[in-house]
Amino acid sequence: MTFTERLKKLLDAAGIDAKDQEVWLRNIYSIPFQNAEVFLYILERMERDDIAFFNRNLKDKIAAIHGKDELALAEILRAEVRFLENKPI
């Protein structure tokens, strides 16, 4: 399964509408591939409701991606990892 197929499958399962999915896809390719893989890895470990919540905060992530602000993007990814690590099973 390709990177795009994996991402679309997750977004579909989370109920992310087509317009928001286009935003994800358009912007995810503007960041270094290694960061994009980490981003997808995190998403694949989130529950559907968490991805929907993550989508609501997408504007901040897009700003980091568009600005090519790798420090901001890294901080966003670290925050998501902390969220997942602290989430009760």
N, C-alpha and C positions, 0 to 999 in steps of 0.2 A: 504494500500500500504506500502511495507517495505521501510526501509531507502535506500537500494540499488536501488529499483525500482524508488523511488522518484528522487534520484540523476541521474540515467541513463536517466529518462524522461527529466530532465532539460538539461542534456548534449546533448542528441539527438536533442532537440528543438533548441539548440544554434549552432548546426552544428559541435560539437566537434567530431573529428574522433575517430575511435575505439581504435587506439593506445594510444591517449591521455586519453581516457576514462579508459583504463586499468591502466594507471598511477594514475589517480584520485582514482579509486577503491582500488588499491593496497596500496596506501598511506593513504587514509582517515581512514582506520581501525587501523592504528598505533597510532592514537591520542586518548585521552580520549573521551568516547562517548558523554559526555556533550559538549565538544568543537566541536565535529563532528555535533551534532544537531544544535548548533549555526551557524556553517558554512553552513549547508544545509538551515537553516531558512533564512539566508542572501541571499543565491543563489535563493531561491524561490521567493524573492521579487525583483530580478534583471530582467531587460529586456534581451532578447536573445543576443543583441549586446553587452551588458555589460558583460554577461557571457563569450562571445567570447574574450573580452578584458581581463577579469579576467584570462582566460585560458592562454593567452600570458604571463602573469606574474606568471604562476604556478610554475616555477622553484624556485622562492623565497619561495613560500609557502611550497613546497616539502622539501626544505632545512630545514625549521623550523620544519616541521613534523618529518623528519628523525632524526634530531638532538634532537628531543624531547624537543626543546627549547620552552617551553610554553610561556615565555615572548615574544619571537619573534612572535609566532603564535597569541598571544593575541593582539599584536600591529597590525598585518596584519588584523585581524578581526575588530579591532577598526577603522582602515583606511577604510575598506570596508563599515562599518556602516556610517562613516562620508561622504563617497562618496554618499551613498544612501540618507542620510539626506539632502545633499546639491544639489541633482539632481532636476532640475525643473520638475514639473509635466506636 
